[in-house]
Amino acid sequence: LCAVRYTGVAGAAFRQEQHGRTLPPGQEDTVTMTVTYAEYQPHVGDQDALKLTVAGAVQETGQVLAKELLVRLHTPELTLTVMG
């Protein structure tokens, strides 16, 4: 997991995990990774995103498969209502 600047430049990875799974053909599995604001906040700026890269290998052939997910971060809107 790393931060990606608005220019598209990726920073150094700030979190890495390894999960071993052996899946039969046609099967799928889910791995959940929770990332708190306190963990990613020091690595991102106002217009950054987080990039998650996942890789796996086929044991029999050594073929490597990879997938990337880009999560855009945005500041929630703040609505103020003035009374009286």
Steps between C-alpha positions, in 0.01 A plus 500: 500500500643839402389857445473633145537873442256689277776499237491119488833451680484219755675528835674224689285221637398567859327167561559150372330174588545146380218246499550145383206339322470189288189505284361235268428610139194723474488579873543838664579631846479835678766666712401806704747773586387787723702821475434774753529872436780519759696248292469662155472869601878564528545376140230691313433861405184686404452348155659157536372148461593161643622223271467138604696246298424129532704222342473124487674212327391174341710230671507262205610753239656783700274747317455819702168684506462856630217745557498864613222695668511880518289659774449875464486689829283804550411726790137466605284806446417709804157660520432774754155624589486831687205527738357843582 
